[in-house]
Structure formats: structure tokens, C-alpha cells
């Protein structure tokens, strides 16, 4: 996927059809929130499956959640490389709430990358005791990052 910028037009990603431009850079925050939502849903379903001892279904959900999270990260980097940051302009009591959520989200987003990779690696190597131990830490952090990502999107792009 490449980014195309034309003089006199907004940056956009090339469409699939004949000269169609179906996705603009400005659409990516919504795409990112959608990917975070899907990731959170897959994580939750995967957790339910493992509690029910449905190992294959759990594995499939968690791999799908990881894949969706990778797509999110790619989309996030593309957006911010082209559009920069969007300031939070709301005032009053909501401002410290937003920044508390944002700071915890950013810190845990950095933590979750190696945790998720290690958790997946341990499962792949069939080291299930170690996988289970680290997954008890990884799952709630990953879910928190997914959910707060959507909350940040709603507060930044939909509030006001």
C-alpha cells in the first residue's frame, strides 16, 4: 500500500477500482478506532474460548487479534506520519480525564508490544505454563489499550 499525494488534493490511499480514491488520510482515525474495537472483541472472545477449553478457537481469535493490532499499528503510523497530532481542545473537567486516559494508554501501548510478542512466542513453542502465566498479565493490558484507544478516538474526534 502506498500513499499518494496530488497537488491540489488531500493525501489519500489509492482505491481498488479505476481511479477511485476510497480512503483518505483523514479517514484513518475512524479506521484505527474500528481496528481497536475489533481487536478488543477478538481478545474478549478468545478469553472466553480459553475459559471453555476451546483451544483451537482461542488460538484463532488471539492470532486474529494480533493481526488486527498489526494492521492498526500500520494505519496509525501512516496517519501520524502524514497528518501529525490532533490537539485535544475541550476545557473543564474533561481535560484531565482525557490526559489521564491518554497517558496510561500510551505507556501501556509501549508495554504491550513485547508482552504480546512474548505471549504468542511461548504459545507457538508450546510452553503453555509460561504462556498462561504471562497471558494473565498480557490480556488485561492489551484489552485496556484497545478499549482506551477507542475512548481516546471518541473524545478527540467525536466530542464537541
ABEGO torsion letter per residue (X at the ends): XBBBBBBGBBBBBBBABBGBBABBAAAAAAAAAAAAAAAAAAAAAAAAAAAAGBAAAAAAAAAAAAAAAAAAAAAAAAAAAAAEBBBBABBEAAAAAAAAAAAAAAAAAAAAAAAAAAAAAAAAAGBAAAAAAAAAAAAAAAAAAAAAAAAAAAAAAABX
